[in-house]
Amino acid sequence: MPAFRRQPIAAAFALMLLTGAAPAIAGEDAAERGEYLVRAGGCFSCHTAVDGQRLAGGRALATPFGTFYSPNITPDQETGIGRWSDTQFLRALREGVRPDGANYFPVFPYPSFTRITDSDALAIKAYLFSVPAVRQQNRPHNVAFPFSWRFLQTGWKLLFFTPGPFHPAPERSVAYNRGAYLVTALAHCGECHTPRNFLGAMRSGQQLAGTPDGPDGQLVPNITPDPGTGIGKWEKSDVVELLKTGTTPEQSRVKGAMRETIQDGLKYLSDGDLEAIADYLFAQPTIVHDIVPKH
């Protein structure tokens, strides 16, 4: 996939500042831009089962509420999203609602995806509709009662979900706003790096502070700029190197879900976007939160 390109004109930067989204490139079609956004969103790793066909779903995700299986997002008309309209696709991302009107479980990170701009969301849809259709039925979730009841998610949304697109901070730099959009919307970093309460909602005031009980029970580190328990002793180049190669400044290698997120997605991002992510992370409030394995 070609590297993301930036238009070196003031209007392009103004567009990024106002919308948080990357401007379209002359000669670049929606599907091509959508592939880049799909990489940023981690869709390949989440929607591809081990030894399964790309984006055909079936990937297991173990949580304290049970095991969820990702759906088929290829354009197959019977088992995938091939019959979805633009409106239905946007509603899924914006509101966490399926085409049949049922709620998605928040294991699908719509609380973050709600911030994705319409143009980026439709570019993602254009790419997904350009890949080969795979006929593969979705696997039912293995979730215990009463958490298996989708209608209960309406109450969860009232308590914990704020829909709406990303709003850039006008007093901040273009790089900060681009990083904010990537971290809080497309790449949805907080969904893994923020501890959750007993109902599975991200804890306010602990954004990006890490958790010992991340996806599949994995330890997820503190990525706030605390020098003792987070990344405060790192340089911006260290963050970029990690997101490109999975190597920390201490020369250790990331594992598990983060390794897949890098290999299938983040390493394809432009240096400018990776640097913007670093800019945003280092501008966040310092949170002291030492993450230790659960015994």
C-alpha positions as CSV (number, residue, x, y, z in Angstrom):
1,M,0.0,0.0,0.0
2,P,1.4,3.4,-0.9
3,A,2.6,5.6,2.0
4,F,0.2,8.3,3.1
5,R,1.0,11.6,1.4
6,R,0.4,15.1,2.7
7,Q,-0.4,18.1,0.5
8,P,2.1,20.8,1.3
9,I,-0.4,23.6,1.0
10,A,-2.0,25.7,3.7
11,A,-5.6,24.7,2.8
12,A,-4.8,21.0,3.4
13,F,-3.4,21.8,6.9
14,A,-6.5,24.0,7.6
15,L,-8.7,21.1,6.6
16,M,-6.9,18.8,9.0
17,L,-7.2,21.3,11.8
18,L,-10.9,21.8,11.3
19,T,-11.9,18.2,10.9
20,G,-9.1,16.1,12.4
21,A,-9.1,14.0,9.2
22,A,-6.4,13.7,6.5
23,P,-7.3,15.5,3.3
24,A,-8.0,13.5,0.2
25,I,-5.1,13.3,-2.3
26,A,-5.6,14.2,-5.9
27,G,-5.8,10.9,-7.9
28,E,-6.4,8.8,-4.7
29,D,-9.7,7.0,-4.7
30,A,-11.8,6.4,-1.7
31,A,-10.9,2.7,-1.5
32,E,-7.2,3.4,-1.5
33,R,-7.6,6.0,1.3
34,G,-9.9,3.6,3.0
35,E,-7.2,0.9,3.2
36,Y,-5.0,3.3,5.0
37,L,-7.8,4.1,7.5
38,V,-8.6,0.4,7.9
39,R,-4.9,-0.2,8.9
40,A,-5.1,2.7,11.4
41,G,-8.3,1.2,12.8
42,G,-6.9,-2.2,13.4
43,C,-9.6,-3.9,11.4
44,F,-7.4,-6.7,10.0
45,S,-6.3,-8.1,13.3
46,C,-9.7,-7.9,14.9
47,H,-11.8,-9.2,12.0
48,T,-9.5,-12.1,10.9
49,A,-9.5,-15.4,12.8
50,V,-6.3,-17.3,13.4
51,D,-5.6,-19.1,10.0
52,G,-8.9,-17.6,8.7
53,Q,-9.7,-15.5,5.7
54,R,-8.9,-11.8,5.8
55,L,-11.8,-9.7,7.4
56,A,-14.1,-12.7,7.4
57,G,-14.5,-12.6,11.2
58,G,-14.5,-15.3,13.8
59,R,-11.6,-13.8,15.8
60,A,-12.2,-14.6,19.5
61,L,-11.9,-12.0,22.2
62,A,-12.1,-13.2,25.8
63,T,-13.5,-10.7,28.3
64,P,-14.7,-10.9,31.9
65,F,-18.3,-11.1,30.4
66,G,-17.5,-14.0,28.1
67,T,-16.0,-14.6,24.7
68,F,-17.0,-12.4,21.7
69,Y,-16.4,-13.3,18.1
70,S,-15.8,-10.6,15.5
71,P,-18.2,-10.5,12.5
72,N,-17.6,-10.9,8.8
73,I,-17.0,-7.5,7.3
74,T,-16.3,-8.6,3.7
75,P,-18.9,-7.6,1.1
76,D,-20.6,-11.0,1.0
77,Q,-24.3,-10.2,0.7
78,E,-25.5,-13.1,2.9
79,T,-23.0,-13.3,5.7
80,G,-21.1,-10.1,5.5
81,I,-21.9,-6.4,5.0
82,G,-22.5,-6.5,1.2
83,R,-26.1,-5.2,1.6
84,W,-25.3,-2.4,4.0
85,S,-26.1,1.2,2.9
86,D,-23.9,4.1,3.7
87,T,-26.5,5.2,6.3
88,Q,-26.4,1.8,8.0
89,F,-22.6,1.7,8.0
90,L,-22.4,5.2,9.5
91,R,-25.0,4.2,12.1
92,A,-23.0,1.2,13.2
93,L,-19.9,3.4,13.8
94,R,-21.8,6.4,15.1
95,E,-24.4,4.7,17.3
96,G,-23.4,1.1,17.8
97,V,-26.5,-0.1,16.1
98,R,-26.8,-3.0,13.6
99,P,-28.9,-2.7,10.4
100,D,-31.7,-4.7,12.1
101,G,-31.9,-2.1,14.9
102,A,-30.2,-4.2,17.6
103,N,-27.4,-2.9,19.7
104,Y,-23.8,-3.9,19.2
105,F,-21.9,-4.9,22.4
106,P,-19.3,-2.3,23.2
107,V,-16.6,-4.8,22.6
108,F,-17.0,-3.3,19.1
109,P,-15.3,0.0,19.9
110,Y,-18.1,2.3,18.7
111,P,-17.6,4.6,21.7
112,S,-14.4,5.6,19.9
113,F,-15.5,5.0,16.3
114,T,-18.3,7.5,16.8
115,R,-15.7,10.2,16.4
116,I,-14.7,9.1,12.9
117,T,-15.6,11.7,10.3
118,D,-18.2,10.8,7.7
119,S,-15.7,11.0,4.9
120,D,-13.3,8.7,6.6
121,A,-16.0,6.2,7.5
122,L,-17.3,6.1,3.9
123,A,-13.7,5.6,2.6
124,I,-13.4,2.7,5.0
125,K,-16.7,1.3,3.6
126,A,-15.4,1.8,0.1
127,Y,-12.3,-0.2,0.8
128,L,-14.2,-3.0,2.6
129,F,-16.6,-3.3,-0.4
130,S,-13.5,-3.6,-2.7
131,V,-12.1,-6.7,-1.0
132,P,-13.1,-10.3,-2.0
133,A,-16.4,-11.4,-0.6
134,V,-16.1,-14.3,1.8
135,R,-19.1,-16.4,2.5
136,Q,-18.7,-17.3,6.2
137,Q,-21.4,-17.2,8.8
138,N,-20.8,-15.2,11.9
139,R,-20.0,-17.2,15.0
140,P,-22.4,-16.6,18.0
141,H,-20.9,-15.0,21.1
142,N,-20.4,-17.1,24.2
143,V,-21.6,-14.6,26.8
144,A,-23.4,-15.4,30.0
145,F,-26.8,-14.3,31.0
146,P,-27.8,-11.4,31.5
147,F,-24.9,-9.8,29.6
148,S,-26.0,-11.6,26.4
149,W,-29.2,-9.5,26.2
150,R,-28.6,-6.8,23.6
151,F,-31.4,-4.6,24.7
152,L,-29.6,-4.1,28.0
153,Q,-27.0,-2.2,26.0
154,T,-29.5,0.7,25.6
155,G,-29.1,1.3,29.3
156,W,-25.3,1.0,29.1
157,K,-25.3,3.6,26.4
158,L,-27.3,6.0,28.5
159,L,-24.8,5.7,31.2
160,F,-21.5,5.5,29.4
161,F,-21.8,6.4,25.7
162,T,-21.5,9.9,24.2
163,P,-22.1,9.8,20.4
164,G,-20.7,12.4,18.1
165,P,-17.8,13.2,15.7
166,F,-14.3,14.3,16.7
167,H,-14.0,18.0,17.6
168,P,-10.5,19.4,17.2
169,A,-9.1,21.8,19.8
170,P,-8.6,25.1,17.9
171,E,-5.9,26.3,20.4
172,R,-3.8,23.2,19.6
173,S,-1.5,22.5,16.8
174,V,-2.3,20.5,13.6
175,A,-0.1,17.7,14.8
176,Y,-1.8,17.5,18.2
177,N,-5.3,17.4,16.6
178,R,-4.2,14.8,14.1
179,G,-2.8,12.7,16.9
180,A,-5.9,13.2,19.0
181,Y,-8.1,12.0,16.1
182,L,-6.0,8.9,15.6
183,V,-5.7,8.0,19.2
184,T,-9.3,8.7,20.3
185,A,-11.1,7.8,17.1
186,L,-9.5,5.7,14.4
187,A,-6.9,3.7,16.4
188,H,-9.1,3.7,19.5
189,C,-6.1,3.3,21.8
190,G,-8.1,4.0,24.9
191,E,-10.3,0.9,24.4
192,C,-7.3,-1.3,25.4
193,H,-5.1,1.1,27.4
194,T,-7.8,2.4,29.8
195,P,-9.0,0.4,32.8
196,R,-12.7,-0.4,32.9
197,N,-15.3,-0.5,35.6
198,F,-17.4,-3.5,36.6
199,L,-19.8,-2.8,33.7
200,G,-17.1,-2.7,31.1
201,A,-17.0,1.0,30.6
202,M,-13.7,2.9,30.5
203,R,-12.9,4.7,33.7
204,S,-13.1,8.4,33.5
205,G,-9.9,10.1,34.8
206,Q,-7.7,7.1,33.9
207,Q,-7.6,7.5,30.2
208,L,-4.6,5.6,28.7
209,A,-3.3,4.7,32.2
210,G,-3.1,1.0,31.4
211,T,-4.7,-2.1,32.9
212,P,-3.6,-5.6,34.0
213,D,-6.8,-7.0,32.5
214,G,-6.8,-6.0,28.9
215,P,-8.1,-7.9,25.9
216,D,-7.8,-11.7,26.4
217,G,-6.6,-10.9,30.0
218,Q,-3.4,-9.4,28.8
219,L,-1.5,-6.7,30.6
220,V,-1.7,-3.4,28.8
221,P,0.8,-0.7,29.8
222,N,0.4,2.9,31.0
223,I,1.0,5.2,28.0
224,T,0.6,8.5,29.8
225,P,3.7,10.6,30.1
226,D,4.4,9.6,33.8
227,P,8.2,9.0,34.0
228,G,7.9,6.3,36.6
229,T,5.0,4.1,35.4
230,G,4.3,5.4,31.9
231,I,6.3,6.6,28.9
232,G,7.6,9.9,30.4
233,K,11.2,8.9,30.0
234,W,10.8,8.1,26.3
235,E,11.5,10.4,23.3
236,K,9.1,11.0,20.5
237,S,11.3,8.9,18.3
238,D,10.9,6.0,20.7
239,V,7.1,6.0,20.3
240,V,7.5,6.1,16.5
241,E,9.9,3.2,16.6
242,L,7.6,1.2,18.8
243,L,4.6,1.7,16.5
244,K,6.7,0.8,13.4
245,T,8.6,-2.2,14.7
246,G,7.2,-3.2,18.1
247,T,10.5,-2.5,19.8
248,T,10.7,-0.6,23.0
249,P,13.6,1.7,24.0
250,E,14.7,-1.1,26.3
251,Q,14.9,-3.4,23.2
252,S,12.1,-5.6,24.3
253,R,9.4,-6.7,21.9
254,V,5.7,-6.1,22.3
255,K,3.5,-9.2,22.4
256,G,-0.1,-10.3,22.0
257,A,-2.7,-7.9,20.6
258,M,-0.3,-5.0,20.3
259,R,2.1,-7.0,18.2
260,E,-0.8,-7.8,15.8
261,T,-2.0,-4.2,15.9
262,I,1.5,-3.1,14.7
263,Q,2.1,-5.8,12.2
264,D,-1.3,-5.6,10.6
265,G,-1.9,-1.9,10.9
266,L,0.2,0.8,12.6
267,K,3.5,0.1,10.9
268,Y,1.8,1.1,7.6
269,L,1.1,4.6,8.9
270,S,3.1,7.6,7.7
271,D,5.9,9.0,9.9
272,G,3.8,12.2,10.2
273,D,0.9,10.3,11.6
274,L,3.1,8.3,14.0
275,E,4.7,11.5,15.2
276,A,1.3,13.1,15.7
277,I,0.3,10.1,17.9
278,A,3.4,10.7,20.0
279,D,2.7,14.4,20.2
280,Y,-0.8,13.7,21.5
281,L,0.4,11.1,24.0
282,F,3.1,13.3,25.5
283,A,0.6,16.2,25.9
284,Q,-1.8,14.1,28.0
285,P,-2.1,14.4,31.8
286,T,0.4,12.4,33.7
287,I,-1.2,9.5,35.6
288,V,0.8,7.4,38.1
289,H,-0.5,3.9,37.6
290,D,2.0,1.0,37.9
291,I,0.7,-2.0,36.0
292,V,1.6,-5.3,37.5
293,P,0.4,-8.8,36.4
294,K,-2.7,-10.2,38.2
295,H,-1.9,-13.1,40.5
